[in-house]
Amino acid sequence: MSKIKRAASVFITLLLCCAAASAQARQRWTEQQARDWYARQPWLVGANYNPVSAINSIEMWQADTFDPKQIDRELGWAEGLGMNTMRVTLHDLVWQQDPEGFKRRIDQFLTIAARHKIKPMFCLFDSVWDPDPKLGKQRDPKPGVHNSGWVQGPGRAALQNPAEYARLEAYVRGVVGAFARDERILAWDIWNEPDNVNNGSYGEKEPKNKVDLVLALLPKAFAWAREAGATQPLTSGPWKDDWSTHEKMSPTDRLLVEQSDIITFHNYDHPSELEKRINWLKRYNRPMICTEYMARGNGSYFFGSMLVAKAHNVGMINWGLVQGKTQTHLPWDSWQRPYTDREPSVWFHEVFRTDGTPYIPEEAEFIRRMTGKSKAAAARP
């Protein structure tokens, strides 16, 4: 064989190997791989986390407002409840601003979380609330309004501009690639509530074809994360509508469960509705984590919901840990009727007041009993 032919043969072999590796990277976990991973985890209990000092994920992660001391303090309170995971939202604009600094801050966060025996699930994109995110100083909370400063990522400008997609791809590949083998990370949540059009808040600002735009980007985002070498499971969860059969699910929800290694979902309803939806999703034969629940004014409490979930071996991540600038202790209807002259009769979300005392001490003790952190639970034979 001539040198040219031999070189060509080697080149073709390398191309085939690269193609095979790429195809392998795109594969979703088998049901057995997902179940084996879940069997190695404790019962997963945690909260959606943003420190009290940050109104949104940009303020949490920007260099000037990243607050490791506050994070350490609050994750210590979570550890005291027996929580072992946190769902934490990242933001593409912070990556665009300072990729290396962002990675250092993520690593610092992971070090703090590991000290408290907490493995976070990082959420890469988010379709909820303000569609016009901006870097720099974030606005102050609107008095009496739930989550008045939370921002989407990508924002509507990037979502509607295909020229921005290369930047979004670089963000996913860069973040996931940097931590693809990091055992301190539980999982990657690719996109929070991707088809949420925010009718109760920012609906008039949303692109009319937002759902179609996101639906086209979602499989790409999953592929970017897989091709970046993620060893942790990937997921993105349905959050509304009918899941009773695969055919009745929306195109977005079908795509989510077909792409996810493990099944995640949201439910802010009574425990009977939670159990119904768990039973619907069992047909996929994959581990399940409810990544948002607990809205007291809507009938979703720790009492009941955690009992249902533990009976079905479903992980539970409630919304909110500590009352802070997000003001998610206020109910959703505060967008229509701000609570400027009164506190709600019952907090909507959150476990702790800003000083670390539980909002409902009996509730905190119940969580500790469920996680085995309670002294009473430990003393039981």
SEKOLFI-120900 format. One record per residue (C-alpha): x, y, z; residue number from 1; residue in one letter. Coordinates in Angstrom, 3 decimals. Each point is the difference from the previous one (the first is absolute). Example, Ala and Ser with C-alpha at 12.3 -4.5 7.8 and 13.67 -1.06 7.14 Angstrom:
BEGIN
xx yy zz seq type
12.300 -4.500 7.800 1 A
1.370 3.440 -0.660 2 S
//
This chain:
BEGIN
xx yy zz seq type
0.000 0.000 0.000 1 M
1.362 3.426 -0.931 2 S
0.633 2.641 2.637 3 K
-2.851 2.109 -1.416 4 I
-2.457 -2.889 0.151 5 K
1.181 -0.926 3.497 6 R
-0.426 3.598 1.175 7 A
-3.450 0.134 -1.585 8 A
-0.928 -3.250 1.716 9 S
1.130 1.329 3.388 10 V
-1.913 3.239 -0.588 11 F
-3.205 -1.845 -0.888 12 I
0.410 -2.231 3.063 13 T
0.385 3.070 2.211 14 L
-3.108 1.563 -1.531 15 L
-1.972 -3.184 0.623 16 L
1.226 -0.143 3.601 17 C
-0.983 3.629 0.551 18 C
-3.389 -0.625 -1.543 19 A
-0.491 -3.056 2.206 20 A
1.020 1.959 3.073 21 A
-2.408 2.801 -0.941 22 S
-2.825 -2.474 -0.531 23 A
0.783 -1.576 3.359 24 Q
-0.062 3.425 1.668 25 A
-3.495 0.633 -1.348 26 R
-1.453 -3.171 1.479 27 Q
-2.491 0.238 2.798 28 R
0.552 -2.253 3.002 29 W
-1.796 -3.320 -0.094 30 T
-2.693 -0.613 2.616 31 E
2.396 -2.324 1.828 32 Q
2.815 2.569 0.038 33 Q
-2.398 2.559 1.456 34 A
-1.256 -2.411 2.667 35 R
3.536 -1.047 0.913 36 D
0.979 3.664 0.448 37 W
-3.030 0.669 2.187 38 Y
0.694 -3.042 2.155 39 A
3.341 1.586 0.970 40 R
-1.675 3.185 1.246 41 Q
-1.596 0.658 3.379 42 P
-3.648 1.008 -0.027 43 W
0.395 3.384 -1.671 44 L
-1.454 2.934 1.945 45 V
0.833 3.644 -0.564 46 G
-1.129 3.435 -1.109 47 A
0.226 2.332 -2.966 48 N
2.735 2.273 1.230 49 Y
0.902 3.656 -0.428 50 N
1.667 1.872 2.886 51 P
-2.003 2.692 1.801 52 V
2.410 2.634 -1.337 53 S
-0.812 -0.703 -3.683 54 A
-3.213 0.853 -1.836 55 I
0.815 -2.361 -2.886 56 N
2.641 -2.320 -1.430 57 S
1.993 2.844 -1.559 58 I
0.382 1.727 3.359 59 E
0.864 -3.312 1.623 60 M
2.835 -0.760 -2.419 61 W
1.508 3.354 -1.066 62 Q
3.390 0.659 1.563 63 A
-1.041 3.171 1.831 64 D
-3.013 -1.593 1.697 65 T
1.047 -3.632 0.441 66 F
-0.314 -0.575 3.753 67 D
1.804 -3.159 1.204 68 P
-0.388 0.847 3.699 69 K
-3.768 0.291 -0.317 70 Q
-0.157 -3.161 -2.119 71 I
2.028 -1.894 2.607 72 D
-2.313 1.190 2.775 73 R
-3.193 -0.926 -1.833 74 E
1.194 -3.388 -1.227 75 L
0.901 -0.718 3.613 76 G
-3.649 0.550 0.922 77 W
-1.016 -2.358 -2.808 78 A
2.464 -2.615 1.232 79 E
-1.609 0.271 3.420 80 G
-3.287 -1.147 -1.553 81 L
1.689 -2.977 -1.630 82 G
-0.258 1.476 -3.490 83 M
2.540 -1.523 -2.376 84 N
-0.586 1.839 -3.280 85 T
-0.799 3.487 -1.306 86 M
-1.328 0.971 -3.409 87 R
1.927 3.089 -1.073 88 V
-0.482 2.100 -3.144 89 T
2.985 1.239 -2.013 90 L
-0.126 2.708 -2.691 91 H
1.416 0.237 -3.503 92 D
0.734 3.746 0.273 93 L
2.315 -0.532 2.969 94 V
1.914 -2.519 -2.114 95 W
0.158 2.473 -2.893 96 Q
1.353 2.691 2.334 97 Q
2.681 -2.046 1.741 98 D
0.283 -3.738 -0.815 99 P
3.075 -0.717 2.116 100 E
-1.256 1.982 2.985 101 G
-3.396 -1.684 -0.242 102 F
1.635 -3.436 0.075 103 K
2.033 0.993 3.063 104 R
-3.140 1.147 1.806 105 R
-1.842 -3.207 -0.911 106 I
2.946 -1.977 1.360 107 D
-0.056 2.081 3.186 108 Q
-3.734 -0.618 0.358 109 F
0.551 -3.740 -0.449 110 L
2.698 0.030 2.691 111 T
-2.366 1.718 2.432 112 I
-2.866 -2.363 -0.889 113 A
2.193 -3.091 0.410 114 A
1.000 1.205 3.462 115 R
-3.698 -0.171 0.872 116 H
-0.485 -3.410 -1.684 117 K
-2.116 1.568 -2.752 118 I
0.259 -0.946 -3.701 119 K
-1.687 2.651 -2.151 120 P
-1.961 -0.405 -3.200 121 M
0.955 2.872 -2.304 122 F
-2.652 1.467 -2.310 123 C
1.443 1.450 -3.224 124 L
-2.944 1.836 -1.593 125 F
-3.242 1.448 1.384 126 D
-3.135 1.261 -1.795 127 S
-1.718 1.548 3.037 128 V
-0.627 3.664 0.923 129 W
1.729 3.038 -1.585 130 D
1.054 -0.674 -3.633 131 P
2.474 2.903 -0.080 132 D
3.006 -0.962 2.174 133 P
2.872 2.465 0.308 134 K
3.426 -0.165 1.562 135 L
1.138 2.445 2.655 136 G
-1.905 1.297 2.982 137 K
-3.352 -1.726 0.293 138 Q
-3.135 1.923 0.906 139 R
-1.389 0.095 3.521 140 D
-2.975 -2.202 0.882 141 P
-3.450 1.441 -0.715 142 K
-1.705 0.433 3.376 143 P
-2.429 -2.790 0.736 144 G
0.550 -1.976 -3.237 145 V
1.061 -3.647 -0.361 146 H
3.279 -0.531 -1.947 147 N
-0.145 3.519 -1.424 148 S
3.604 0.007 -1.240 149 G
0.524 -3.529 -1.334 150 W
1.190 -0.103 -3.608 151 V
-0.088 -2.516 -2.807 152 Q
3.063 -1.397 -1.669 153 G
0.263 0.101 -2.922 154 P
-2.027 3.189 -0.250 155 G
-2.429 0.671 -2.830 156 R
2.574 1.902 -2.073 157 A
2.386 -2.983 -0.058 158 A
-2.811 -2.503 -0.431 159 L
-1.224 1.774 -3.140 160 Q
3.459 0.478 -1.529 161 N
1.623 -3.116 -1.504 162 P
3.316 1.870 -0.048 163 A
-0.025 -0.287 3.814 164 E
-0.276 -3.796 0.000 165 Y
3.735 -0.549 -0.406 166 A
0.481 2.005 3.210 167 R
-2.607 -2.121 1.802 168 L
1.716 -3.142 -1.260 169 E
3.366 1.239 1.274 170 A
-1.573 0.661 3.401 171 Y
-1.475 -3.499 0.329 172 V
3.112 -1.740 -1.277 173 R
2.243 2.208 2.118 174 G
-1.805 -0.420 3.306 175 V
-0.890 -3.661 -0.376 176 V
3.394 -0.848 -1.464 177 G
1.813 1.649 2.906 178 A
-1.895 -2.084 2.562 179 F
-0.974 -3.047 -2.078 180 A
1.712 -2.453 2.350 181 R
-0.462 1.905 3.239 182 D
-1.552 -2.340 2.557 183 E
-1.121 2.979 2.077 184 R
-2.763 0.647 -2.568 185 I
-3.191 -2.054 0.146 186 L
-1.467 0.751 -3.455 187 A
-0.522 2.582 -2.728 188 W
-3.485 1.452 -0.520 189 D
0.154 1.214 -3.582 190 I
-2.959 2.414 -0.027 191 W
-2.467 1.116 2.668 192 N
-3.642 0.079 -1.153 193 E
1.032 0.495 -3.627 194 P
-3.518 0.661 -1.320 195 D
-1.029 2.479 2.710 196 N
-1.311 3.195 -1.658 197 V
-0.561 1.878 3.293 198 N
-3.566 1.088 -0.659 199 N
-0.459 1.240 3.566 200 G
3.002 2.313 -0.085 201 S
1.989 0.702 -3.201 202 Y
-2.240 -1.664 -2.590 203 G
-0.334 3.085 -2.185 204 E
3.787 0.177 -0.417 205 K
0.447 -3.616 -1.028 206 E
0.652 -0.999 -3.635 207 P
-3.203 -1.338 -1.551 208 K
1.904 -3.062 -1.208 209 N
1.987 -0.522 3.214 210 K
-1.097 -3.615 0.468 211 V
1.045 -0.905 -3.552 212 D
3.361 1.755 0.417 213 L
0.751 -1.834 3.233 214 V
-1.229 -3.313 -1.379 215 L
2.534 0.309 -2.833 216 A
2.853 0.861 2.397 217 L
-0.695 -2.613 2.664 218 L
1.403 -3.072 -1.812 219 P
3.064 2.039 -0.943 220 K
0.563 0.978 3.630 221 A
-0.237 -3.635 1.108 222 F
2.453 -0.989 -2.746 223 A
2.478 2.746 0.965 224 W
0.007 -1.212 3.606 225 A
0.439 -3.645 -1.024 226 R
2.741 0.821 -2.467 227 E
1.761 1.993 2.728 228 A
0.467 -3.337 1.761 229 G
-2.453 0.293 2.901 230 A
0.248 -3.051 2.234 231 T
-2.854 1.289 2.152 232 Q
-3.592 -0.571 -1.152 233 P
-1.736 2.573 -2.192 234 L
-3.628 0.940 0.466 235 T
-2.715 2.590 -0.560 236 S
-3.463 -0.396 1.394 237 G
-3.631 0.519 -0.993 238 P
-1.911 2.305 2.303 239 W
-3.610 0.295 -1.211 240 K
-2.785 -1.598 -2.050 241 D
-0.963 -3.661 -0.412 242 D
2.713 -2.695 0.228 243 W
-2.368 -2.956 0.362 244 S
1.189 -1.491 -3.299 245 T
2.975 0.774 -2.201 246 H
-2.355 0.965 -2.809 247 E
-1.861 2.549 2.143 248 K
3.193 1.803 0.957 249 M
0.969 3.169 -1.862 250 S
2.791 -0.224 -2.605 251 P
2.321 1.779 2.461 252 T
-0.774 -2.401 2.843 253 D
0.448 -3.035 -2.234 254 R
3.384 1.308 -1.081 255 L
1.018 0.612 3.625 256 L
-0.718 -3.547 1.180 257 V
1.512 -1.491 -3.160 258 E
3.256 1.941 0.457 259 Q
0.365 -0.239 3.792 260 S
2.157 -2.637 1.679 261 D
-2.093 0.330 3.169 262 I
-3.561 1.316 0.211 263 I
-0.571 3.307 1.756 264 T
-3.229 1.971 0.329 265 F
-1.702 2.789 1.946 266 H
-3.158 -0.165 2.090 267 N
-1.369 2.691 2.312 268 Y
-3.287 -1.745 0.764 269 D
-1.565 -2.103 2.743 270 H
1.808 -3.297 0.794 271 P
-2.747 -1.981 -1.752 272 S
0.788 1.811 -3.259 273 E
3.721 -0.522 0.590 274 L
-0.557 -3.736 0.405 275 E
-2.158 -0.151 -3.132 276 K
2.751 1.598 -2.060 277 R
2.675 -2.245 1.484 278 I
-2.087 -3.000 -1.059 279 N
-0.372 1.433 -3.501 280 W
3.761 0.355 -0.392 281 L
0.847 -3.478 1.297 282 K
-0.555 -1.383 -3.495 283 R
3.434 1.321 -1.000 284 Y
1.746 -2.372 2.439 285 N
2.498 2.652 1.051 286 R
0.848 1.673 3.327 287 P
-2.104 3.051 0.788 288 M
0.724 3.269 1.783 289 I
-2.610 2.690 0.587 290 C
2.178 3.076 -0.539 291 T
-2.624 2.564 1.087 292 E
-2.776 -0.349 2.580 293 Y
-1.254 1.547 3.275 294 M
-2.378 2.924 -0.380 295 A
-1.845 0.176 3.288 296 R
-2.801 2.231 -1.250 297 G
-0.617 -2.408 -2.872 298 N
-0.347 -3.093 2.206 299 G
3.546 -1.282 -0.534 300 S
1.810 -0.523 3.329 301 Y
3.004 -1.949 1.252 302 F
-2.493 -1.958 2.092 303 F
-1.663 -2.418 -2.377 304 G
2.139 0.686 -3.078 305 S
3.163 -1.449 1.517 306 M
-1.902 -3.019 1.324 307 L
-1.416 -0.730 -3.469 308 V
3.387 0.451 -1.655 309 A
1.889 -2.183 2.440 310 K
-2.564 -2.776 -0.410 311 A
0.691 0.085 -3.761 312 H
3.778 0.607 0.361 313 N
-0.238 3.366 -1.776 314 V
2.522 2.735 0.814 315 G
-1.427 3.335 1.186 316 M
1.372 3.521 -0.560 317 I
-2.288 2.732 1.314 318 N
-0.040 3.598 -1.168 319 W
1.894 2.346 2.292 320 G
2.297 -0.328 2.993 321 L
0.331 3.422 1.680 322 V
-2.164 3.131 -0.192 323 Q
1.976 2.532 -2.027 324 G
0.067 2.378 -2.950 325 K
-1.995 -2.373 -2.217 326 T
-2.959 0.459 2.399 327 Q
-1.408 -3.402 -0.903 328 T
-1.563 -0.279 3.437 329 H
-2.684 2.140 -1.679 330 L
-2.607 -1.765 -2.172 331 P
-0.246 0.053 -3.783 332 W
-3.073 2.257 0.136 333 D
2.188 2.801 1.379 334 S
0.643 0.870 -3.671 335 W
-3.627 1.092 -0.146 336 Q
-0.373 1.114 3.646 337 R
3.378 0.958 1.530 338 P
0.329 -0.662 3.737 339 Y
1.294 3.484 0.766 340 T
-2.004 0.622 3.170 341 D
-0.156 -3.498 1.455 342 R
1.725 -3.363 0.186 343 E
-1.851 -2.956 -1.497 344 P
-1.912 -1.963 2.625 345 S
2.123 -3.015 -1.001 346 V
3.408 0.113 -1.677 347 W
-0.098 -1.449 -3.497 348 F
3.580 -1.337 -0.210 349 H
3.191 -0.029 2.125 350 E
1.057 -1.989 3.054 351 V
2.050 2.528 1.995 352 F
-0.268 3.629 1.003 353 R
3.014 2.163 -0.833 354 T
1.588 -0.688 3.397 355 D
-0.134 -3.764 -0.487 356 G
-2.984 -0.723 2.263 357 T
-2.584 -2.296 -1.611 358 P
-3.210 1.666 -1.162 359 Y
-1.905 -2.965 1.480 360 I
2.125 -1.869 2.569 361 P
-2.219 -3.108 -0.201 362 E
0.501 -0.053 -3.748 363 E
3.784 0.088 0.359 364 A
-0.152 -2.822 2.529 365 E
-2.166 -2.013 -2.399 366 F
2.612 0.423 -2.763 367 I
2.711 -1.151 2.417 368 R
-2.042 -3.078 0.906 369 R
-0.524 -0.816 -3.668 370 M
3.714 0.328 -0.801 371 T
1.129 -1.821 3.140 372 G
1.655 3.125 1.378 373 K
-2.346 0.265 2.979 374 S
1.371 -1.177 3.344 375 K
-3.355 -1.668 0.617 376 A
0.276 -1.879 -3.290 377 A
3.588 -1.015 0.760 378 A
-0.998 -1.356 3.411 379 A
-2.752 -2.158 -1.426 380 R
0.916 -3.717 -0.287 381 P
//
